[in-house]
Amino acid sequence: MERRPTTIKYKAEVKVLKFNVNTDDRGSLIAIEKNKDVPFDIKRVYFIFDTKPNMERGKHAHKVLQQMLVCLNGRCKVRVDDGKVKESFLLDTPNIGLYINGLIWREMYDFSPDCVLMVLADSQYSEEDYIRNYASFIKLADRRHYEQ
Ligand code: TYD
């Protein structure tokens, strides 16, 4: 079988971003602006909430999507994996964003019942961009590490 050449140069980046909190006598407010507080143009927002006990979500990677995860209420953990190194982050405050760019396997777990996890994304939902099989992810991640 012939293999089609690909021009995609995969990225894989994870960063914790800290937001400015505007606190006064009334309470607190956080603003997230594109290309300022989040390093991309926001095209989609979704929320994960009412997660049942011991449920895990995610368990996939994206080819090129950029996302930022912000825990608006409660707490949860996010495990990220670039194919070589796995790292876990606790998200339990709305003033932190976990920025995930590209070829990173992610798993969300340990949700508190009151957890509201907001996800900002740089493109609309596209099943094409998903890698749902861990072995396929490792193959692409190996290629990325090799090409670096
Ligand atoms: P899924 O990808 O399983 O969520 P998670 O990454 O948290 O495990 O998505 C659950 C359902 O929601 C699935 O039917 C696809 C749909 N969905 C959308 O319609 N739009 C979206 O932006 C997302 C992320 C999911």
Backbone and ligand atoms as CSV (ligand in chain L), in Angstrom:
chain,resi,resn,atom,element,x,y,z
A,1,MET,N,N,0.833,-1.195,0.000
A,1,MET,CA,C,0.000,0.000,0.000
A,1,MET,C,C,0.873,1.253,0.000
A,2,GLU,N,N,0.514,2.186,-0.829
A,2,GLU,CA,C,1.290,3.434,-0.870
A,2,GLU,C,C,0.948,4.340,0.297
A,3,ARG,N,N,1.955,4.991,0.812
A,3,ARG,CA,C,1.682,5.934,1.910
A,3,ARG,C,C,1.691,7.343,1.359
A,4,ARG,N,N,0.657,8.067,1.740
A,4,ARG,CA,C,0.577,9.453,1.276
A,4,ARG,C,C,1.494,10.322,2.110
A,5,PRO,N,N,2.280,11.183,1.478
A,5,PRO,CA,C,3.117,12.067,2.284
A,5,PRO,C,C,2.233,13.056,3.026
A,6,THR,N,N,2.649,13.439,4.219
A,6,THR,CA,C,1.848,14.405,4.964
A,6,THR,C,C,2.690,15.645,5.233
A,7,THR,N,N,2.026,16.747,5.212
A,7,THR,CA,C,2.749,17.994,5.461
A,7,THR,C,C,2.530,18.475,6.903
A,8,ILE,N,N,1.712,17.702,7.652
A,8,ILE,CA,C,1.427,18.153,9.021
A,8,ILE,C,C,2.680,18.017,9.881
A,9,LYS,N,N,3.038,19.108,10.528
A,9,LYS,CA,C,4.129,19.079,11.503
A,9,LYS,C,C,3.430,19.172,12.860
A,10,TYR,N,N,3.385,18.036,13.554
A,10,TYR,CA,C,2.606,18.001,14.787
A,10,TYR,C,C,3.272,18.783,15.900
A,11,LYS,N,N,2.426,19.460,16.669
A,11,LYS,CA,C,2.892,20.150,17.871
A,11,LYS,C,C,2.394,19.381,19.084
A,12,ALA,N,N,3.044,19.586,20.215
A,12,ALA,CA,C,2.550,18.998,21.459
A,12,ALA,C,C,3.055,19.862,22.598
A,13,GLU,N,N,2.137,20.581,23.188
A,13,GLU,CA,C,2.530,21.571,24.180
A,13,GLU,C,C,1.465,21.626,25.277
A,14,VAL,N,N,1.920,21.725,26.524
A,14,VAL,CA,C,1.003,21.878,27.661
A,14,VAL,C,C,1.550,22.979,28.550
A,15,LYS,N,N,0.677,23.921,28.920
A,15,LYS,CA,C,1.130,25.042,29.757
A,15,LYS,C,C,0.040,25.405,30.752
A,16,VAL,N,N,0.461,25.796,31.947
A,16,VAL,CA,C,-0.507,26.321,32.910
A,16,VAL,C,C,-0.513,27.834,32.782
A,17,LEU,N,N,-1.694,28.404,32.555
A,17,LEU,CA,C,-1.821,29.858,32.416
A,17,LEU,C,C,-2.563,30.398,33.634
A,18,LYS,N,N,-2.075,31.511,34.153
A,18,LYS,CA,C,-2.712,32.108,35.331
A,18,LYS,C,C,-3.438,33.384,34.905
A,19,PHE,N,N,-4.712,33.491,35.258
A,19,PHE,CA,C,-5.499,34.657,34.850
A,19,PHE,C,C,-5.475,35.748,35.912
A,20,ASN,N,N,-5.694,36.944,35.420
A,20,ASN,CA,C,-5.817,38.083,36.311
A,20,ASN,C,C,-7.212,38.040,36.960
A,21,VAL,N,N,-7.255,38.147,38.288
A,21,VAL,CA,C,-8.543,38.134,38.988
A,21,VAL,C,C,-8.847,39.550,39.468
A,22,ASN,N,N,-9.973,40.070,39.042
A,22,ASN,CA,C,-10.419,41.400,39.472
A,22,ASN,C,C,-11.296,41.222,40.702
A,23,THR,N,N,-10.700,41.471,41.864
A,23,THR,CA,C,-11.449,41.293,43.109
A,23,THR,C,C,-11.731,42.652,43.739
A,24,ASP,N,N,-12.958,42.832,44.175
A,24,ASP,CA,C,-13.300,44.039,44.936
A,24,ASP,C,C,-14.283,43.629,46.028
A,25,ASP,N,N,-14.931,44.594,46.635
A,25,ASP,CA,C,-15.840,44.296,47.752
A,25,ASP,C,C,-16.965,43.337,47.364
A,26,ARG,N,N,-17.305,43.357,46.069
A,26,ARG,CA,C,-18.441,42.552,45.616
A,26,ARG,C,C,-18.070,41.094,45.373
A,27,GLY,N,N,-16.770,40.865,45.149
A,27,GLY,CA,C,-16.342,39.510,44.810
A,27,GLY,C,C,-15.303,39.548,43.707
A,28,SER,N,N,-15.293,38.533,42.857
A,28,SER,CA,C,-14.221,38.418,41.869
A,28,SER,C,C,-14.745,38.224,40.454
A,29,LEU,N,N,-13.938,38.626,39.498
A,29,LEU,CA,C,-14.298,38.513,38.080
A,29,LEU,C,C,-13.027,38.193,37.286
A,30,ILE,N,N,-13.147,37.229,36.385
A,30,ILE,CA,C,-12.035,36.886,35.484
A,30,ILE,C,C,-12.512,37.077,34.051
A,31,ALA,N,N,-11.717,37.745,33.249
A,31,ALA,CA,C,-12.036,37.904,31.826
A,31,ALA,C,C,-11.010,37.113,31.015
A,32,ILE,N,N,-11.482,36.436,29.993
A,32,ILE,CA,C,-10.564,35.697,29.115
A,32,ILE,C,C,-10.745,36.243,27.701
A,33,GLU,N,N,-9.726,36.906,27.200
A,33,GLU,CA,C,-9.777,37.475,25.853
A,33,GLU,C,C,-8.845,36.710,24.922
A,34,LYS,N,N,-9.305,36.557,23.678
A,34,LYS,CA,C,-8.504,35.822,22.693
A,34,LYS,C,C,-7.166,36.521,22.446
A,35,ASN,N,N,-6.159,35.697,22.241
A,35,ASN,CA,C,-4.803,36.162,21.939
A,35,ASN,C,C,-4.195,37.044,23.028
A,36,LYS,N,N,-4.819,37.023,24.220
A,36,LYS,CA,C,-4.286,37.797,25.331
A,36,LYS,C,C,-4.192,36.887,26.552
A,37,ASP,N,N,-5.364,36.440,27.015
A,37,ASP,CA,C,-5.389,35.529,28.159
A,37,ASP,C,C,-5.374,34.079,27.699
A,38,VAL,N,N,-5.740,33.872,26.459
A,38,VAL,CA,C,-5.681,32.532,25.858
A,38,VAL,C,C,-4.979,32.713,24.503
A,39,PRO,N,N,-3.989,31.870,24.186
A,39,PRO,CA,C,-3.156,32.149,22.999
A,39,PRO,C,C,-3.751,31.703,21.667
A,40,PHE,N,N,-5.074,31.840,21.525
A,40,PHE,CA,C,-5.681,31.502,20.239
A,40,PHE,C,C,-7.015,32.221,20.105
A,41,ASP,N,N,-7.577,32.108,18.936
A,41,ASP,CA,C,-8.866,32.695,18.604
A,41,ASP,C,C,-9.954,31.688,19.027
A,42,ILE,N,N,-10.787,32.051,19.971
A,42,ILE,CA,C,-11.772,31.089,20.504
A,42,ILE,C,C,-12.922,30.895,19.499
A,43,LYS,N,N,-13.119,29.615,19.095
A,43,LYS,CA,C,-14.193,29.325,18.125
A,43,LYS,C,C,-15.301,28.467,18.748
A,44,ARG,N,N,-14.975,27.888,19.925
A,44,ARG,CA,C,-15.958,26.959,20.528
A,44,ARG,C,C,-15.758,26.944,22.036
A,45,VAL,N,N,-16.865,26.845,22.737
A,45,VAL,CA,C,-16.830,26.713,24.200
A,45,VAL,C,C,-17.760,25.576,24.567
A,46,TYR,N,N,-17.309,24.669,25.428
A,46,TYR,CA,C,-18.239,23.668,25.966
A,46,TYR,C,C,-17.942,23.438,27.441
A,47,PHE,N,N,-18.924,22.876,28.128
A,47,PHE,CA,C,-18.796,22.636,29.561
A,47,PHE,C,C,-19.044,21.169,29.851
A,48,ILE,N,N,-18.290,20.660,30.769
A,48,ILE,CA,C,-18.512,19.299,31.273
A,48,ILE,C,C,-18.987,19.455,32.717
A,49,PHE,N,N,-20.125,18.896,33.049
A,49,PHE,CA,C,-20.664,19.038,34.404
A,49,PHE,C,C,-21.524,17.829,34.719
A,50,ASP,N,N,-21.920,17.720,35.998
A,50,ASP,CA,C,-22.770,16.620,36.439
A,50,ASP,C,C,-22.105,15.270,36.154
A,51,THR,N,N,-20.788,15.236,36.264
A,51,THR,CA,C,-20.048,14.008,35.962
A,51,THR,C,C,-20.304,12.979,37.070
A,52,LYS,N,N,-20.664,11.785,36.675
A,52,LYS,CA,C,-21.018,10.743,37.640
A,52,LYS,C,C,-19.767,10.213,38.350
A,53,PRO,N,N,-19.950,9.670,39.573
A,53,PRO,CA,C,-18.789,9.233,40.357
A,53,PRO,C,C,-17.891,8.255,39.589
A,54,ASN,N,N,-16.593,8.439,39.756
A,54,ASN,CA,C,-15.557,7.569,39.165
A,54,ASN,C,C,-15.530,7.546,37.635
A,55,MET,N,N,-16.224,8.468,37.008
A,55,MET,CA,C,-16.201,8.509,35.540
A,55,MET,C,C,-14.970,9.266,35.053
A,56,GLU,N,N,-14.417,8.774,33.963
A,56,GLU,CA,C,-13.308,9.480,33.326
A,56,GLU,C,C,-13.769,9.934,31.944
A,57,ARG,N,N,-13.252,11.077,31.512
A,57,ARG,CA,C,-13.620,11.585,30.187
A,57,ARG,C,C,-12.355,11.836,29.378
A,58,GLY,N,N,-12.554,12.258,28.140
A,58,GLY,CA,C,-11.402,12.487,27.279
A,58,GLY,C,C,-10.951,11.158,26.703
A,59,LYS,N,N,-9.746,10.725,27.071
A,59,LYS,CA,C,-9.177,9.472,26.549
A,59,LYS,C,C,-9.068,9.532,25.032
A,60,HIS,N,N,-8.537,10.652,24.584
A,60,HIS,CA,C,-8.268,10.802,23.163
A,60,HIS,C,C,-7.201,11.887,23.013
A,61,ALA,N,N,-6.692,12.019,21.798
A,61,ALA,CA,C,-5.784,13.129,21.474
A,61,ALA,C,C,-6.407,13.881,20.307
A,62,HIS,N,N,-5.854,15.048,20.047
A,62,HIS,CA,C,-6.248,15.796,18.856
A,62,HIS,C,C,-5.004,15.967,18.001
A,63,LYS,N,N,-5.227,16.104,16.699
A,63,LYS,CA,C,-4.074,16.283,15.807
A,63,LYS,C,C,-3.547,17.700,15.906
A,64,VAL,N,N,-4.422,18.679,15.756
A,64,VAL,CA,C,-3.941,20.071,15.720
A,64,VAL,C,C,-4.721,21.030,16.626
A,65,LEU,N,N,-5.751,20.538,17.284
A,65,LEU,CA,C,-6.616,21.445,18.065
A,65,LEU,C,C,-5.868,22.094,19.236
A,66,GLN,N,N,-6.170,23.349,19.474
A,66,GLN,CA,C,-5.702,24.018,20.691
A,66,GLN,C,C,-6.903,24.159,21.615
A,67,GLN,N,N,-6.683,23.853,22.879
A,67,GLN,CA,C,-7.756,23.960,23.864
A,67,GLN,C,C,-7.233,24.581,25.147
A,68,MET,N,N,-8.145,25.150,25.896
A,68,MET,CA,C,-7.785,25.566,27.251
A,68,MET,C,C,-8.890,25.116,28.196
A,69,LEU,N,N,-8.498,24.418,29.254
A,69,LEU,CA,C,-9.442,23.866,30.216
A,69,LEU,C,C,-9.422,24.736,31.470
A,70,VAL,N,N,-10.603,25.149,31.903
A,70,VAL,CA,C,-10.698,25.971,33.115
A,70,VAL,C,C,-11.775,25.362,34.004
A,71,CYS,N,N,-11.411,25.056,35.230
A,71,CYS,CA,C,-12.383,24.493,36.170
A,71,CYS,C,C,-13.103,25.651,36.844
A,72,LEU,N,N,-14.365,25.868,36.484
A,72,LEU,CA,C,-15.106,27.020,36.997
A,72,LEU,C,C,-15.646,26.770,38.394
A,73,ASN,N,N,-15.871,25.512,38.727
A,73,ASN,CA,C,-16.404,25.166,40.042
A,73,ASN,C,C,-15.975,23.743,40.390
A,74,GLY,N,N,-15.760,23.490,41.681
A,74,GLY,CA,C,-15.369,22.153,42.105
A,74,GLY,C,C,-13.938,21.850,41.712
A,75,ARG,N,N,-13.667,20.582,41.440
A,75,ARG,CA,C,-12.302,20.197,41.083
A,75,ARG,C,C,-12.290,18.960,40.182
A,76,CYS,N,N,-11.214,18.826,39.445
A,76,CYS,CA,C,-10.984,17.605,38.666
A,76,CYS,C,C,-9.497,17.528,38.364
A,77,LYS,N,N,-9.070,16.414,37.851
A,77,LYS,CA,C,-7.664,16.264,37.457
A,77,LYS,C,C,-7.593,15.978,35.956
A,78,VAL,N,N,-6.478,16.378,35.376
A,78,VAL,CA,C,-6.263,16.132,33.946
A,78,VAL,C,C,-4.901,15.471,33.784
A,79,ARG,N,N,-4.897,14.315,33.152
A,79,ARG,CA,C,-3.646,13.618,32.850
A,79,ARG,C,C,-3.306,13.899,31.394
A,80,VAL,N,N,-2.107,14.414,31.156
A,80,VAL,CA,C,-1.685,14.681,29.782
A,80,VAL,C,C,-0.470,13.812,29.465
A,81,ASP,N,N,-0.356,13.435,28.216
A,81,ASP,CA,C,0.642,12.446,27.811
A,81,ASP,C,C,1.095,12.816,26.396
A,82,ASP,N,N,2.389,13.064,26.226
A,82,ASP,CA,C,2.869,13.411,24.876
A,82,ASP,C,C,3.437,12.188,24.154
A,83,GLY,N,N,3.191,11.014,24.721
A,83,GLY,CA,C,3.689,9.778,24.118
A,83,GLY,C,C,4.949,9.302,24.802
A,84,LYS,N,N,5.577,10.175,25.551
A,84,LYS,CA,C,6.773,9.811,26.312
A,84,LYS,C,C,6.592,10.126,27.794
A,85,VAL,N,N,6.085,11.320,28.060
A,85,VAL,CA,C,5.980,11.775,29.451
A,85,VAL,C,C,4.515,12.018,29.799
A,86,LYS,N,N,4.113,11.478,30.965
A,86,LYS,CA,C,2.744,11.717,31.456
A,86,LYS,C,C,2.833,12.659,32.641
A,87,GLU,N,N,1.864,13.564,32.736
A,87,GLU,CA,C,1.852,14.518,33.823
A,87,GLU,C,C,0.392,14.735,34.246
A,88,SER,N,N,0.174,14.975,35.550
A,88,SER,CA,C,-1.197,15.217,36.013
A,88,SER,C,C,-1.324,16.598,36.609
A,89,PHE,N,N,-2.444,17.225,36.356
A,89,PHE,CA,C,-2.701,18.562,36.889
A,89,PHE,C,C,-4.014,18.532,37.660
A,90,LEU,N,N,-4.003,19.195,38.817
A,90,LEU,CA,C,-5.235,19.389,39.569
A,90,LEU,C,C,-5.815,20.742,39.174
A,91,LEU,N,N,-7.055,20.739,38.727
A,91,LEU,CA,C,-7.726,22.009,38.422
A,91,LEU,C,C,-8.798,22.212,39.492
A,92,ASP,N,N,-8.587,23.193,40.347
A,92,ASP,CA,C,-9.538,23.411,41.447
A,92,ASP,C,C,-9.791,24.897,41.709
A,93,THR,N,N,-9.412,25.720,40.733
A,93,THR,CA,C,-9.658,27.151,40.878
A,93,THR,C,C,-9.886,27.761,39.490
A,94,PRO,N,N,-10.793,28.731,39.386
A,94,PRO,CA,C,-11.073,29.295,38.058
A,94,PRO,C,C,-9.994,30.243,37.551
A,95,ASN,N,N,-8.986,30.534,38.380
A,95,ASN,CA,C,-7.968,31.473,37.876
A,95,ASN,C,C,-6.779,30.783,37.198
A,96,ILE,N,N,-6.956,29.493,36.910
A,96,ILE,CA,C,-5.913,28.724,36.218
A,96,ILE,C,C,-6.500,28.104,34.954
A,97,GLY,N,N,-5.760,28.167,33.867
A,97,GLY,CA,C,-6.170,27.492,32.636
A,97,GLY,C,C,-5.097,26.495,32.234
A,98,LEU,N,N,-5.529,25.315,31.831
A,98,LEU,CA,C,-4.562,24.339,31.318
A,98,LEU,C,C,-4.651,24.382,29.793
A,99,TYR,N,N,-3.576,24.893,29.188
A,99,TYR,CA,C,-3.531,25.057,27.733
A,99,TYR,C,C,-2.924,23.794,27.127
A,100,ILE,N,N,-3.621,23.208,26.181
A,100,ILE,CA,C,-3.160,21.977,25.524
A,100,ILE,C,C,-3.168,22.218,24.019
A,101,ASN,N,N,-2.015,22.083,23.415
A,101,ASN,CA,C,-1.872,22.376,21.989
A,101,ASN,C,C,-1.417,21.123,21.243
A,102,GLY,N,N,-2.311,20.594,20.410
A,102,GLY,CA,C,-1.884,19.545,19.493
A,102,GLY,C,C,-1.889,18.135,20.055
A,103,LEU,N,N,-0.859,17.422,19.674
A,103,LEU,CA,C,-0.830,15.967,19.817
A,103,LEU,C,C,-0.529,15.511,21.256
A,104,ILE,N,N,-1.533,15.674,22.090
A,104,ILE,CA,C,-1.424,15.310,23.506
A,104,ILE,C,C,-2.614,14.410,23.847
A,105,TRP,N,N,-2.331,13.242,24.393
A,105,TRP,CA,C,-3.413,12.387,24.890
A,105,TRP,C,C,-3.872,12.960,26.222
A,106,ARG,N,N,-5.181,13.141,26.421
A,106,ARG,CA,C,-5.678,13.729,27.661
A,106,ARG,C,C,-6.794,12.888,28.265
A,107,GLU,N,N,-6.758,12.826,29.605
A,107,GLU,CA,C,-7.787,12.100,30.355
A,107,GLU,C,C,-8.208,12.957,31.534
A,108,MET,N,N,-9.485,13.171,31.693
A,108,MET,CA,C,-9.984,13.943,32.826
A,108,MET,C,C,-10.621,12.975,33.824
A,109,TYR,N,N,-10.320,13.153,35.097
A,109,TYR,CA,C,-10.777,12.189,36.100
A,109,TYR,C,C,-10.868,12.862,37.473
A,110,ASP,N,N,-11.290,12.086,38.482
A,110,ASP,CA,C,-11.462,12.604,39.854
A,110,ASP,C,C,-12.317,13.875,39.877
A,111,PHE,N,N,-13.414,13.850,39.166
A,111,PHE,CA,C,-14.328,14.998,39.160
A,111,PHE,C,C,-15.067,15.067,40.494
A,112,SER,N,N,-15.144,16.233,41.086
A,112,SER,CA,C,-16.046,16.401,42.228
A,112,SER,C,C,-17.462,16.516,41.643
A,113,PRO,N,N,-18.501,16.156,42.421
A,113,PRO,CA,C,-19.867,16.183,41.860
A,113,PRO,C,C,-20.265,17.573,41.376
A,114,ASP,N,N,-19.683,18.620,41.988
A,114,ASP,CA,C,-20.049,19.995,41.605
A,114,ASP,C,C,-19.116,20.586,40.539
A,115,CYS,N,N,-18.262,19.744,39.957
A,115,CYS,CA,C,-17.274,20.272,39.002
A,115,CYS,C,C,-17.946,20.783,37.713
A,116,VAL,N,N,-17.563,21.985,37.336
A,116,VAL,CA,C,-17.936,22.507,36.013
A,116,VAL,C,C,-16.627,22.808,35.298
A,117,LEU,N,N,-16.324,22.017,34.286
A,117,LEU,CA,C,-15.079,22.185,33.539
A,117,LEU,C,C,-15.398,22.848,32.206
A,118,MET,N,N,-14.879,24.065,32.037
A,118,MET,CA,C,-15.108,24.791,30.779
A,118,MET,C,C,-13.919,24.522,29.845
A,119,VAL,N,N,-14.231,24.296,28.588
A,119,VAL,CA,C,-13.180,24.078,27.599
A,119,VAL,C,C,-13.342,25.092,26.468
A,120,LEU,N,N,-12.292,25.848,26.204
A,120,LEU,CA,C,-12.262,26.764,25.066
A,120,LEU,C,C,-11.444,26.087,23.972
A,121,ALA,N,N,-11.884,26.235,22.726
A,121,ALA,CA,C,-11.172,25.567,21.629
A,121,ALA,C,C,-11.007,26.512,20.454
A,122,ASP,N,N,-9.978,26.255,19.651
A,122,ASP,CA,C,-9.684,27.161,18.534
A,122,ASP,C,C,-10.366,26.757,17.237
A,123,SER,N,N,-11.175,25.671,17.286
A,123,SER,CA,C,-11.943,25.358,16.082
A,123,SER,C,C,-13.227,24.635,16.457
A,124,GLN,N,N,-14.109,24.536,15.499
A,124,GLN,CA,C,-15.379,23.878,15.744
A,124,GLN,C,C,-15.174,22.375,15.839
A,125,TYR,N,N,-16.175,21.693,16.365
A,125,TYR,CA,C,-16.077,20.249,16.563
A,125,TYR,C,C,-15.827,19.539,15.238
A,126,SER,N,N,-14.805,18.708,15.219
A,126,SER,CA,C,-14.514,17.955,14.010
A,126,SER,C,C,-13.981,16.569,14.388
A,127,GLU,N,N,-14.746,15.560,14.054
A,127,GLU,CA,C,-14.364,14.184,14.388
A,127,GLU,C,C,-13.038,13.811,13.704
A,128,GLU,N,N,-12.772,14.444,12.562
A,128,GLU,CA,C,-11.528,14.239,11.796
A,128,GLU,C,C,-10.253,14.487,12.606
A,129,ASP,N,N,-10.367,15.418,13.559
A,129,ASP,CA,C,-9.195,15.851,14.324
A,129,ASP,C,C,-8.904,14.926,15.517
A,130,TYR,N,N,-9.837,13.992,15.788
A,130,TYR,CA,C,-9.683,13.121,16.962
A,130,TYR,C,C,-8.796,11.913,16.673
A,131,ILE,N,N,-8.010,11.535,17.666
A,131,ILE,CA,C,-7.338,10.231,17.638
A,131,ILE,C,C,-7.832,9.504,18.884
A,132,ARG,N,N,-8.654,8.489,18.693
A,132,ARG,CA,C,-9.314,7.849,19.829
A,132,ARG,C,C,-8.648,6.533,20.225
A,133,ASN,N,N,-7.660,6.139,19.437
A,133,ASN,CA,C,-6.992,4.866,19.703
A,133,ASN,C,C,-5.578,5.149,20.218
A,134,TYR,N,N,-5.255,4.617,21.410
A,134,TYR,CA,C,-3.976,4.983,22.044
A,134,TYR,C,C,-2.776,4.510,21.210
A,135,ALA,N,N,-2.891,3.346,20.603
A,135,ALA,CA,C,-1.775,2.825,19.792
A,135,ALA,C,C,-1.536,3.736,18.575
A,136,SER,N,N,-2.605,4.232,17.981
A,136,SER,CA,C,-2.452,5.159,16.837
A,136,SER,C,C,-1.807,6.460,17.298
A,137,PHE,N,N,-2.207,6.906,18.490
A,137,PHE,CA,C,-1.606,8.119,19.046
A,137,PHE,C,C,-0.093,7.930,19.226
A,138,ILE,N,N,0.291,6.800,19.802
A,138,ILE,CA,C,1.719,6.547,20.055
A,138,ILE,C,C,2.506,6.537,18.742
A,139,LYS,N,N,1.926,5.979,17.704
A,139,LYS,CA,C,2.596,5.961,16.390
A,139,LYS,C,C,2.878,7.382,15.905
A,140,LEU,N,N,1.835,8.243,15.984
A,140,LEU,CA,C,2.013,9.638,15.547
A,140,LEU,C,C,2.979,10.387,16.469
A,141,ALA,N,N,2.881,10.120,17.767
A,141,ALA,CA,C,3.755,10.800,18.738
A,141,ALA,C,C,5.212,10.389,18.498
A,142,ASP,N,N,5.437,9.127,18.182
A,142,ASP,CA,C,6.803,8.649,17.884
A,142,ASP,C,C,7.356,9.393,16.677
A,143,ARG,N,N,6.476,9.563,15.674
A,143,ARG,CA,C,6.914,10.272,14.471
A,143,ARG,C,C,7.257,11.729,14.819
A,144,ARG,N,N,6.450,12.322,15.673
A,144,ARG,CA,C,6.706,13.709,16.074
A,144,ARG,C,C,8.049,13.821,16.796
A,145,HIS,N,N,8.292,12.875,17.726
A,145,HIS,CA,C,9.555,12.923,18.467
A,145,HIS,C,C,10.743,12.721,17.516
A,146,TYR,N,N,10.572,11.842,16.542
A,146,TYR,CA,C,11.623,11.550,15.576
A,146,TYR,C,C,11.925,12.760,14.696
A,147,GLU,N,N,10.840,13.493,14.338
A,147,GLU,CA,C,11.009,14.641,13.424
A,147,GLU,C,C,11.515,15.909,14.127
A,148,GLN,N,N,11.499,15.870,15.463
A,148,GLN,CA,C,11.870,17.094,16.199
A,148,GLN,C,C,13.335,17.462,16.021
L,1,TYD,P1,P,-16.862,13.363,23.968
L,1,TYD,O1,O,-15.877,13.678,22.899
L,1,TYD,O2,O,-17.128,11.923,24.265
L,1,TYD,O3,O,-16.487,14.113,25.324
L,1,TYD,P2,P,-15.143,13.988,26.224
L,1,TYD,O4,O,-14.008,14.478,25.418
L,1,TYD,O5,O,-15.374,14.875,27.402
L,1,TYD,O6,O,-15.012,12.563,26.675
L,1,TYD,O7,O,-18.234,14.073,23.585
L,1,TYD,C1,C,-19.489,13.691,24.133
L,1,TYD,C2,C,-20.585,13.983,23.106
L,1,TYD,O8,O,-20.704,15.381,22.850
L,1,TYD,C3,C,-20.330,13.324,21.779
L,1,TYD,O9,O,-21.569,12.823,21.316
L,1,TYD,C4,C,-19.871,14.447,20.865
L,1,TYD,C5,C,-20.536,15.661,21.460
L,1,TYD,N1,N,-19.741,16.881,21.321
L,1,TYD,C6,C,-20.229,17.905,20.542
L,1,TYD,O10,O,-21.319,17.823,19.925
L,1,TYD,N2,N,-19.485,19.047,20.428
L,1,TYD,C7,C,-18.303,19.196,21.071
L,1,TYD,O11,O,-17.663,20.259,20.940
L,1,TYD,C8,C,-17.797,18.129,21.880
L,1,TYD,C9,C,-16.480,18.235,22.599
L,1,TYD,C10,C,-18.571,16.989,21.978
